[in-house]
Amino acid sequence: MLDFNNAIREVAKRFNAQIKEISPSVYALDIPFVTKGGSNRYQFVYAWVVKGRAKGRDCFYFNSKVGTYHSQINLKKIVREAGFANSATITIIDDKQTDGSPCETLIVQAAPLAEHVTSIDEMADIIWEVAELADVLEEKYFGGDKY
């Protein structure tokens, strides 16, 4: 199994991403994308280890916010987009707006068993997929880059 704290820093270097440890062993990576027009966009991916998440086995957990869920969101189209993912999935979580009011947020997440992620390449591929899918969904269904 990879040493998570070292591996996540290596992934950030590989992507030329900004990385910040926002609490002990919880990281925010700001993943850069170059658009078709040549400009830069960024997508935050949060990463940490969840002890015992999978029937007592540890998982590496990665997620990226897409947008605030509301009844006008076409979930059928979004679920179809999930079919393009290999490691990531889409879900809705209880969250808070910046003013502290409760909301539901659509996120992209991946939670592979930590023991099965055996290389920096694998971790990088999973993180990239989470960031890329979140970025695509954000652009297509939520009006552009917010997270």
PANU-300941 format. One line per field, with one value per atom (N, C-alpha, C): residue number from 1; residue in one letter; chain; atom name; x, y, z. Coordinates in Angstrom, 1 decimal, decimal comma, always signed. Each point is the difference from the previous one (the first is absolute). Layout:
! PANU-300941
k = NUM ...
r = A ...
c = A ...
a = CA ...
u = X ...
v = Y ...
w = Z ...
END
This chain:
! PANU-300941
k = 1 1 1 2 2 2 3 3 3 4 4 4 5 5 5 6 6 6 7 7 7 8 8 8 9 9 9 10 10 10 11 11 11 12 12 12 13 13 13 14 14 14 15 15 15 16 16 16 17 17 17 18 18 18 19 19 19 20 20 20 21 21 21 22 22 22 23 23 23 24 24 24 25 25 25 26 26 26 27 27 27 28 28 28 29 29 29 30 30 30 31 31 31 32 32 32 33 33 33 34 34 34 35 35 35 36 36 36 37 37 37 38 38 38 39 39 39 40 40 40 41 41 41 42 42 42 43 43 43 44 44 44 45 45 45 46 46 46 47 47 47 48 48 48 49 49 49 50 50 50 51 51 51 52 52 52 53 53 53 54 54 54 55 55 55 56 56 56 57 57 57 58 58 58 59 59 59 60 60 60 61 61 61 62 62 62 63 63 63 64 64 64 65 65 65 66 66 66 67 67 67 68 68 68 69 69 69 70 70 70 71 71 71 72 72 72 73 73 73 74 74 74 75 75 75 76 76 76 77 77 77 78 78 78 79 79 79 80 80 80 81 81 81 82 82 82 83 83 83 84 84 84 85 85 85 86 86 86 87 87 87 88 88 88 89 89 89 90 90 90 91 91 91 92 92 92 93 93 93 94 94 94 95 95 95 96 96 96 97 97 97 98 98 98 99 99 99 100 100 100 101 101 101 102 102 102 103 103 103 104 104 104 105 105 105 106 106 106 107 107 107 108 108 108 109 109 109 110 110 110 111 111 111 112 112 112 113 113 113 114 114 114 115 115 115 116 116 116 117 117 117 118 118 118 119 119 119 120 120 120 121 121 121 122 122 122 123 123 123 124 124 124 125 125 125 126 126 126 127 127 127 128 128 128 129 129 129 130 130 130 131 131 131 132 132 132 133 133 133 134 134 134 135 135 135 136 136 136 137 137 137 138 138 138 139 139 139 140 140 140 141 141 141 142 142 142 143 143 143 144 144 144 145 145 145 146 146 146 147 147 147
r = M M M L L L D D D F F F N N N N N N A A A I I I R R R E E E V V V A A A K K K R R R F F F N N N A A A Q Q Q I I I K K K E E E I I I S S S P P P S S S V V V Y Y Y A A A L L L D D D I I I P P P F F F V V V T T T K K K G G G G G G S S S N N N R R R Y Y Y Q Q Q F F F V V V Y Y Y A A A W W W V V V V V V K K K G G G R R R A A A K K K G G G R R R D D D C C C F F F Y Y Y F F F N N N S S S K K K V V V G G G T T T Y Y Y H H H S S S Q Q Q I I I N N N L L L K K K K K K I I I V V V R R R E E E A A A G G G F F F A A A N N N S S S A A A T T T I I I T T T I I I I I I D D D D D D K K K Q Q Q T T T D D D G G G S S S P P P C C C E E E T T T L L L I I I V V V Q Q Q A A A A A A P P P L L L A A A E E E H H H V V V T T T S S S I I I D D D E E E M M M A A A D D D I I I I I I W W W E E E V V V A A A E E E L L L A A A D D D V V V L L L E E E E E E K K K Y Y Y F F F G G G G G G D D D K K K Y Y Y
c = A A A A A A A A A A A A A A A A A A A A A A A A A A A A A A A A A A A A A A A A A A A A A A A A A A A A A A A A A A A A A A A A A A A A A A A A A A A A A A A A A A A A A A A A A A A A A A A A A A A A A A A A A A A A A A A A A A A A A A A A A A A A A A A A A A A A A A A A A A A A A A A A A A A A A A A A A A A A A A A A A A A A A A A A A A A A A A A A A A A A A A A A A A A A A A A A A A A A A A A A A A A A A A A A A A A A A A A A A A A A A A A A A A A A A A A A A A A A A A A A A A A A A A A A A A A A A A A A A A A A A A A A A A A A A A A A A A A A A A A A A A A A A A A A A A A A A A A A A A A A A A A A A A A A A A A A A A A A A A A A A A A A A A A A A A A A A A A A A A A A A A A A A A A A A A A A A A A A A A A A A A A A A A A A A A A A A A A A A A A A A A A A A A A A A A A A A A A A A A A A A A A A A A A A A A A A A A A A A A A A A A A A A A A A A A A A A A A A A A A A A
a = N CA C N CA C N CA C N CA C N CA C N CA C N CA C N CA C N CA C N CA C N CA C N CA C N CA C N CA C N CA C N CA C N CA C N CA C N CA C N CA C N CA C N CA C N CA C N CA C N CA C N CA C N CA C N CA C N CA C N CA C N CA C N CA C N CA C N CA C N CA C N CA C N CA C N CA C N CA C N CA C N CA C N CA C N CA C N CA C N CA C N CA C N CA C N CA C N CA C N CA C N CA C N CA C N CA C N CA C N CA C N CA C N CA C N CA C N CA C N CA C N CA C N CA C N CA C N CA C N CA C N CA C N CA C N CA C N CA C N CA C N CA C N CA C N CA C N CA C N CA C N CA C N CA C N CA C N CA C N CA C N CA C N CA C N CA C N CA C N CA C N CA C N CA C N CA C N CA C N CA C N CA C N CA C N CA C N CA C N CA C N CA C N CA C N CA C N CA C N CA C N CA C N CA C N CA C N CA C N CA C N CA C N CA C N CA C N CA C N CA C N CA C N CA C N CA C N CA C N CA C N CA C N CA C N CA C N CA C N CA C N CA C N CA C N CA C N CA C N CA C N CA C N CA C N CA C N CA C N CA C N CA C N CA C N CA C N CA C N CA C N CA C N CA C N CA C N CA C N CA C N CA C N CA C N CA C N CA C N CA C N CA C N CA C
u = +0,8 -0,8 +0,9 -0,5 +0,8 -0,1 +1,1 -0,1 -0,8 -1,2 -0,9 +0,5 +0,6 +0,5 +1,1 +0,9 +1,0 -0,5 -0,9 -0,6 -0,8 -0,8 -0,9 +0,9 +1,1 +0,9 +0,7 +0,3 +0,6 -1,0 -1,3 -1,0 -0,2 +0,0 -0,1 +1,2 +1,2 +1,1 -0,2 -0,4 -0,2 -1,0 -1,1 -1,0 +0,4 +1,1 +0,3 -1,2 -0,6 -1,1 +0,4 -0,7 +0,2 -0,6 +0,7 -0,5 +0,1 -1,0 +0,0 -0,6 +0,7 -0,5 -1,0 -1,3 -1,0 -0,3 +0,3 +0,0 +1,0 +0,3 +1,0 -0,4 +0,9 -0,2 -1,2 -0,6 -1,1 +0,6 -0,1 +0,6 -1,0 +0,3 -0,7 +1,0 -0,3 +0,8 -0,8 +0,7 -0,6 +0,5 -0,7 +0,5 -0,3 +1,1 -0,1 -0,4 -0,9 -0,4 +0,3 +0,3 +0,1 -1,2 -0,8 -1,2 +0,4 -1,0 +0,2 +0,5 -0,4 +0,4 +1,3 +0,7 +1,3 +0,0 -1,1 +0,0 +0,0 +0,3 +0,1 -1,3 -0,4 -1,0 +0,5 -0,6 +0,5 -1,2 +0,3 -1,0 +0,6 -0,7 +0,5 -0,4 +1,0 -0,3 +0,5 -0,8 +0,3 +0,4 +1,0 +0,5 +0,4 -0,4 +0,4 -0,2 +0,5 -0,2 -1,2 -0,9 -1,2 +0,3 +0,3 +0,3 -1,3 +0,1 -1,1 -1,2 +0,0 -1,1 -0,7 +0,9 -0,5 +0,0 -1,0 -0,1 +1,3 +0,5 +1,1 +1,3 +0,0 +1,2 +0,1 +1,3 +0,2 -0,2 -0,5 -0,1 +0,7 +0,5 +0,4 -1,3 -0,3 -1,2 +0,3 -0,6 +0,2 -1,3 -0,2 -1,3 +0,2 -0,9 +0,0 -1,4 -0,3 -1,3 -0,3 -1,3 -0,5 -0,9 -1,0 -1,0 -1,1 -0,7 -1,1 -1,2 -0,5 -1,1 -1,3 -0,8 -1,4 -0,9 -1,2 -1,0 +0,1 +0,6 +0,1 +1,2 +0,8 +1,1 -0,5 +0,5 -0,5 +0,9 -0,5 +0,8 +0,2 -0,9 +0,1 +1,3 +0,2 +1,1 +1,3 +0,0 +1,2 +0,3 -1,0 +0,3 +0,6 -0,5 +0,6 +1,5 +0,3 +1,4 +0,9 -0,6 +0,7 +0,5 -0,6 +0,4 +1,3 +0,6 +1,3 +1,1 -0,4 +1,0 +0,4 +1,3 +0,5 +0,1 +0,5 +0,3 -0,9 -0,5 -0,8 -1,5 -0,7 -1,5 -0,5 -1,3 -0,7 -1,0 +0,0 -1,0 -0,4 -1,0 -0,4 +0,2 +0,6 +0,3 -0,7 -0,3 -0,4 +1,2 -0,2 +1,1 -0,6 +0,9 -0,4 +0,4 -0,8 +0,4 +1,0 +0,6 +1,1 -0,6 -1,3 -0,6 -0,4 +0,3 -0,3 -1,4 -0,8 -1,3 +0,2 -0,9 +0,1 -0,4 +0,7 -0,3 +0,4 -0,3 +0,5 +0,9 +1,1 +1,0 +0,3 +0,1 +0,4 +1,5 +0,5 +1,5 +0,4 +1,2 +0,6 +1,0 -0,1 +0,9 +0,6 +1,1 +0,5 +0,6 -0,2 +0,5 +0,6 +1,1 +0,6 +0,6 +0,0 +0,6 +1,5 +0,5 +1,4 +1,0 -0,3 +1,0 +0,0 -0,9 +0,0 +0,6 +0,2 +0,7 +1,5 +0,7 +1,4 +1,0 -0,4 +1,0 -0,5 +0,9 -0,3 -0,9 +0,4 -0,8 -1,4 -0,3 -1,4 -0,7 +0,6 -0,6 -0,2 +0,9 -0,1 -1,2 -0,1 -1,1 -1,4 -0,1 -1,3 -0,3 +1,0 -0,2 -0,3 +0,7 -0,3 -1,4 -0,5 -1,3 -1,1 +0,2 -0,9 +0,0 +1,2 +0,0 -0,6 +0,3 -0,5 -1,5 -0,5 -1,5 -0,7 +0,5 -0,6 +0,0 +1,2 +0,1 -1,0 -0,1 -0,9 -1,5 -0,4 -1,3 -0,3 +1,0 -0,2 -0,2 +0,7 -0,1 -1,3 -0,4 -1,2 -1,3 +0,0 -1,3 -0,1 +1,0 +0,0 +0,5 +0,3 +0,3 +1,4 +0,9 +1,5 +0,7 +1,2 +1,0 -0,3 -0,5 -0,2 +0,8 +0,4 +0,8 +1,3
v = -1,2 +1,2 +1,2 +1,0 +1,3 +0,8 +0,7 +1,0 +1,2 +0,1 +1,0 +1,4 +0,5 +1,4 +0,3 -1,0 +0,3 -0,2 -1,0 -0,2 +1,2 +0,6 +1,1 +1,2 +0,2 +1,1 -0,3 -1,2 -0,4 +0,2 -0,3 +0,2 +1,5 +0,8 +1,4 +0,6 -0,5 +0,4 -0,4 -1,2 -0,5 +0,9 +0,4 +0,9 +1,5 +0,3 +1,4 +0,7 -0,7 +0,4 +0,7 +1,0 +0,5 -1,0 -0,2 -1,0 +0,7 -0,2 +0,6 -1,1 -0,2 -0,9 +0,9 -0,3 +0,9 -0,5 -1,2 -0,5 -1,2 -0,6 -1,0 -1,2 -0,2 -1,0 +0,1 +1,2 +0,3 +1,1 -0,3 +0,9 +0,6 +1,2 +0,6 +0,2 -0,6 +0,2 +0,8 +1,1 +0,8 -0,4 -0,9 -0,6 +0,9 +0,3 +0,9 -0,8 +0,6 -0,5 +1,1 -0,3 +0,9 -0,2 +1,0 -0,1 -0,1 -0,3 +0,0 +1,3 +1,1 +1,3 +0,4 -0,8 +0,2 +0,7 +0,4 +0,6 -1,1 +0,4 -0,9 +0,0 -1,2 -0,2 -0,9 +0,1 -0,8 -0,7 -1,2 -0,8 -0,5 +0,3 -0,4 -1,5 -0,8 -1,4 -0,1 -0,5 -0,2 -1,5 -0,3 -1,3 -0,3 -1,2 -0,5 -1,5 -0,6 -1,5 -0,1 -0,9 -0,3 -1,4 -0,1 -1,2 -0,9 -1,2 -1,0 +0,2 +0,9 +0,3 -1,2 -0,9 -1,1 -1,3 -0,2 -1,2 -0,2 +1,1 -0,1 +0,3 +0,1 +0,3 +1,5 +0,5 +1,4 +0,4 +1,2 +0,5 +1,3 +0,3 +1,3 +0,7 +1,2 +0,6 +1,3 +0,2 +1,2 +0,6 +1,3 +0,5 +1,4 +0,4 +1,4 +0,5 +1,2 +0,5 +0,4 -0,1 +0,3 +1,2 +0,0 +1,0 -0,3 +1,0 -0,1 -0,7 -1,1 -0,7 +0,8 +0,0 +0,6 -0,8 +0,2 -0,8 +0,2 +1,1 +0,2 -0,7 -0,6 -0,8 -1,3 -0,3 -1,1 -1,2 -0,8 -1,1 -1,1 -0,2 -1,0 +0,2 +1,3 +0,3 -0,2 +0,4 -0,1 -1,4 -0,9 -1,4 -0,6 +0,4 -0,5 +0,4 +1,2 +0,4 -0,9 -0,5 -0,9 -1,3 -0,3 -1,2 +0,2 +1,2 +0,2 -0,2 -0,2 -0,1 -1,5 -0,2 -1,3 -0,3 +1,0 -0,1 +0,9 +1,0 +1,0 -0,2 +0,6 -0,1 +1,4 +0,2 +1,2 -0,2 +0,9 -0,1 +1,4 +0,0 +1,3 -0,1 +1,0 +0,0 +1,2 -0,1 +1,1 +1,0 +1,2 +1,0 +1,3 +1,1 +1,3 +1,0 +1,0 +1,1 +0,9 +0,9 +0,8 +0,8 +0,3 +0,8 -0,9 -1,4 -0,9 -0,7 +0,4 -0,6 -1,4 -0,9 -1,4 -0,1 -0,9 -0,3 -1,4 -0,4 -1,3 +0,3 -0,7 +0,3 -1,3 +0,2 -1,1 -0,1 -1,2 -0,1 -1,2 -0,1 -1,1 -0,6 -1,3 -0,6 -1,3 -0,4 -1,4 -0,4 -1,3 -0,5 -1,4 -0,1 -1,3 -0,5 -1,4 -0,6 +0,5 +0,4 +0,5 -1,0 -1,3 -1,0 -0,4 +0,5 -0,3 +1,1 +1,1 +1,1 -0,1 -0,6 -0,4 +0,9 +1,0 +0,9 +1,4 +0,9 +1,4 +0,2 -0,8 +0,1 -0,3 -1,0 -0,4 +1,1 +0,5 +1,1 +1,2 +0,4 +1,1 -0,2 -1,1 -0,3 +0,2 -0,5 +0,1 +1,4 +0,8 +1,4 +0,8 -0,3 +0,7 -0,2 -1,3 -0,3 +0,8 +0,0 +0,7 +1,5 +0,6 +1,4 +0,3 -0,8 +0,2 -0,2 -1,0 -0,2 +1,1 +0,4 +1,2 +1,2 +0,3 +1,2 +0,0 -1,2 -0,1 +0,2 -0,6 +0,1 +1,5 +0,6 +1,4 +0,9 -0,2 +0,8 -0,2 -1,3 -0,4 +0,3 -0,2 +0,0 +1,1 +0,7 +0,9 +1,4 +0,2 +1,3 +0,5 -1,0 +0,4 -0,3 +0,5 -0,3 +0,7 -0,8 +0,6 -0,6 -1,2 -0,8 -0,3
w = +0,0 +0,0 +0,0 -0,7 -0,1 +1,3 +0,3 +1,1 -0,6 +0,6 -0,6 +0,0 +1,1 +0,1 -1,0 -0,2 -1,0 -1,5 -0,2 -1,3 -0,5 +0,9 -0,4 -0,4 +0,6 -0,3 -1,4 -0,2 -1,3 -1,2 +0,3 -1,0 -0,3 +1,0 -0,2 -0,8 +0,2 -0,8 -1,4 -0,3 -1,3 -0,8 +0,7 -0,7 +0,0 +0,7 +0,2 +0,8 +0,9 +0,8 +1,3 +0,4 +1,3 +1,0 +1,1 +1,1 +1,3 +0,8 +1,4 +0,9 +1,1 +1,1 +0,8 -0,2 +0,7 +1,4 +0,4 +1,3 +0,0 +1,1 +0,0 -1,0 -1,0 -1,0 -0,8 -0,1 -1,0 -0,9 -1,3 -1,0 -1,0 -0,4 -1,1 -1,2 -1,1 -1,2 -1,0 -0,5 -1,0 -1,4 -0,7 -1,2 -1,2 -0,7 -1,2 -1,3 -0,7 -1,3 -1,1 -1,2 -1,1 -0,8 -0,3 -0,8 -1,5 -0,8 -1,4 -0,6 +0,7 -0,4 +0,5 +0,8 +0,5 +1,4 +0,5 +1,3 +1,1 +1,2 +1,2 +0,8 +0,4 +1,0 +1,1 +1,1 +1,2 +0,6 +0,6 +0,7 +1,3 +1,1 +1,3 +0,2 +0,4 +0,5 +1,4 +0,9 +1,4 +0,1 +0,9 +0,1 +1,4 +0,5 +1,3 +0,1 +1,1 +0,2 +1,0 -0,4 +0,9 +0,6 +1,2 +0,7 +0,1 -0,4 +0,2 -0,9 -1,0 -0,8 -0,7 -0,5 -0,8 +0,8 +0,8 +0,9 +0,8 +0,6 +0,8 -0,7 -1,3 -0,7 -0,4 +0,0 -0,2 -1,5 -0,3 -1,3 -0,2 -1,1 -0,4 -0,5 +0,5 -0,4 -0,7 -1,2 -0,8 -0,4 +0,1 -0,5 -0,5 -0,8 -0,6 -0,2 +0,5 -0,1 -1,4 -0,4 -1,3 +0,1 +0,8 +0,1 +1,0 +0,4 +0,9 -0,7 +0,5 -0,6 +0,2 -1,0 +0,1 -1,0 +0,2 -0,8 -1,5 -0,5 -1,4 -0,7 +0,8 -0,5 -0,7 -1,2 -0,7 +0,4 +1,0 +0,6 -1,1 -0,9 -1,0 -0,8 -0,4 -0,8 +0,8 +1,2 +0,9 +0,2 +0,3 +0,2 -1,3 -1,1 -1,3 -0,1 +0,5 +0,0 +0,9 +1,0 +0,9 -0,7 -1,1 -0,8 -0,6 -0,1 -0,6 +1,0 +1,3 +1,1 +0,1 +0,4 +0,3 +1,5 +0,7 +1,4 +0,9 -0,6 +0,7 -0,1 +0,9 +0,0 +0,4 -0,2 +0,3 +1,1 +1,0 +1,0 +0,5 +0,9 +0,6 +1,5 +0,6 +1,4 +0,7 +1,3 +0,8 +0,2 -0,2 +0,0 +0,5 +0,0 +0,4 -1,0 -0,2 -0,9 +0,7 -0,7 +0,6 +1,2 +0,0 +1,1 +1,2 -0,1 +1,0 -0,1 -0,9 -0,2 -0,6 +0,4 -0,6 -1,4 -0,7 -1,4 -0,3 -1,2 -0,5 -1,2 +0,0 -1,0 -0,8 -1,3 -0,9 +0,0 +0,2 +0,0 -0,9 -0,4 -0,6 +1,1 +0,1 +1,1 -0,5 +0,6 -0,2 +1,4 +0,3 +1,3 -0,2 -0,7 -0,2 +1,3 +0,1 +1,1 +0,0 +1,1 +0,1 -0,4 +0,4 -0,3 -1,5 -0,8 -1,4 -0,8 +0,6 -0,7 +0,2 -0,9 +0,2 -0,7 -0,7 -0,6 -0,1 -0,1 -0,2 -1,3 -1,0 -1,3 +0,2 +0,8 +0,3 +0,7 +1,1 +0,7 -0,8 -0,8 -0,9 -1,0 -0,6 -0,9 +0,6 +1,3 +0,7 +0,3 +0,5 +0,3 -1,2 -1,1 -1,3 -0,4 +0,1 -0,4 +0,8 +1,3 +0,9 -0,4 -0,2 -0,4 -1,3 -1,0 -1,3 -0,1 +0,6 -0,1 +0,7 +1,2 +0,7 -0,8 -0,7 -0,8 -1,2 -0,6 -1,1 +0,4 +1,1 +0,5 +0,5 +0,6 +0,4 -1,1 -1,1 -1,2 -0,7 -0,2 -0,8 +0,8 +1,3 +0,7 +1,1 +0,3 +1,1 -0,4 -1,3 -0,5 +0,1 +0,2 +0,0 +1,2 +0,1 +1,0 +1,3 +1,0 +1,3 +1,1 -0,2 +1,1 -0,6
END
